């Protein structure tokens, strides 16, 4: 389950970068970035870190 959270966060960052560089879709791209950053921070704060 924790690896799934990290995978989702990485995918959101990738989609944000693609959207920011390729498309101009407005605020939704920045919302994706915020969600990804929050997911990564929650994982780090919970003490699990990024690696297994």
C-alpha positions in Angstrom: 0.0 0.0 0.0 2.8 2.4 0.8 4.5 1.8 -2.5 1.2 2.6 -4.2 1.1 6.0 -2.5 4.7 6.7 -3.7 3.9 5.6 -7.2 0.8 7.8 -7.3 2.9 10.8 -6.1 5.5 10.2 -8.7 2.9 9.9 -11.5 1.3 13.1 -10.4 4.6 15.0 -10.5 5.3 13.6 -14.0 1.8 14.6 -15.2 2.2 18.0 -13.6 5.5 18.5 -15.4 4.1 17.4 -18.7 1.0 19.6 -18.3 3.1 22.6 -17.3 5.5 22.2 -20.2 3.1 21.1 -22.9 -0.4 22.1 -22.2 -1.9 25.2 -20.6 -4.8 23.8 -18.7 -4.9 26.3 -15.9 -5.1 25.6 -12.2 -5.7 21.8 -12.4 -2.0 21.2 -13.1 -1.0 23.0 -9.9 -3.5 21.1 -7.9 -1.9 17.9 -9.1 1.5 19.1 -8.0 0.2 20.1 -4.5 -1.4 16.6 -4.1 1.8 14.9 -5.1 3.9 17.0 -2.7 1.5 16.3 0.1 1.6 12.6 -0.6 5.4 12.5 -0.5 5.5 14.6 2.7 3.0 12.3 4.4 5.1 9.3 3.5 8.3 10.9 4.8 6.6 12.2 8.0 5.1 8.8 8.7 8.7 7.6 9.0 8.6 5.2 6.1 10.9 7.2 3.9 10.9 6.8 0.1 12.7 3.4 -0.1 11.4 0.2 1.3 
